[in-house]
Amino acid sequence: MLKQENIGYSRFPHDQYWPPVNAVNEFSLTLNSLLACNMGEITSQLNDIIAAKNNEELINKYLAEIYSLYYGYKDAPRLDFWAKPEVFSRIEFIKLTLEDYFINTLLKSRYELPEITSVAQVGDYLRFFVEHNYGVNHTFFDFVADEMPEQQMKEFLLLEVMRNEIVDDEVALMVPGLQHSMKQVVVSNLWDECGNGAIDNFHTNWLRRLLAAHNDWSNILEYRAGQKPWFASISSNSFNAILTTRFKCHRAYGHFMTTEAWVAPHFKKILQGMDRVGINDQNVRVYFDAHMRIDPHHADEMIEGLLKNTPELAQVVLYDIIKGAHQAAMAGEIMYNKLLEYFRGNGH
């Protein structure tokens, strides 16, 4: 239980809106134009988008805009879309159509589904997978540790803030639909994300401290609006594609399990890169330092949660968890390939 005198207490200022986003009143012009069409025209235009070369950028941008509605932050369109069933149905149709292509084509898995006959086999498979998929030791993080110059490191830290800025709300969306020990594990993870009730230990509060230390509150708004590379949203879009589709709660469980297992090996390399370029401010480092201690346990807890779940999970559900783990690995691999190319590119 919280003590009433501790409610709202923090040693750090909270006078900036979180997440640090620009206020938006409507979707982008292109997405608005699409929503103004009838369903036949929308279907035709979506088919054209999907058939186009280099369609990944537009698809990821559309999805990121649509997901803002599901969290209700000030970058979500303040229009009456939700009150108009015909417009909402168009949003949902666009969302599901693009997600289907995004997940099944752009993130098509290189990993084959294993033959499983028991929950114990799934546990063994996932323990191996979360530690040995291609994203765990991606070469991008060797570049971060050994080569990335200081200015690029600061830009990458902005991207890390944006990737993790609503992780507490993402975990909250994982809770509905789970039962017994799986819900127990996810709720425990959410309580952890929310600092075990202490605002100063909210994981997002550590990101606030990073921005304040680099004086980046205004910079992140400008960067997000005009400079952020679209592919830095691939992993977040992948997760939100299943978080915001309620019947995919088990796939989201597997997705999160994979990315939680990445935290320690990735953050270790990020901290090495900070050491190399002389970023020593604890306000900048706290998010990464703390997760080195916390997150190695989360993936193991989630595997234990599915093993001990009652009633025992059906085979179709177990496969869905594995598919989510595979999807996370592919999304991360694709995103980190593009980030490596971006930071190593000429003139960057």
Secondary structure, 3 states (H helix, E strand, C coil): CCCHHHCCCCCCCCCCCCCCCCCCCCCCHHHHHHHCCCHHHHHHHHHHHHHCCCCHHHHHHHHHHHHHHHHCCCCCCCCCHHHCHHHHHHHHHHHHHHHHHHHHHHCCCCCCCCCCCCHHHHHHHHHHHHHHCCCCCCHHHHHHHHCCCHHHHHHHHHHHHHHHCCHHHHHHHHCCCCCHHHHHHHHHHHHHHEHHHCHHHEHHHHHHHHHHHCCCHHHHHHHHHHCCCHHHHHHHHHHHHHHCCHHHHHHHHHHHHHHHHHHHHHHHHHHHHHHHHCCCCHHHHHHHHHHHHHCHHHHHHHHHHHHCCCCCCCHHHHHHHHHHHHHHHHHHHHHHHHHHHHHHCCCC
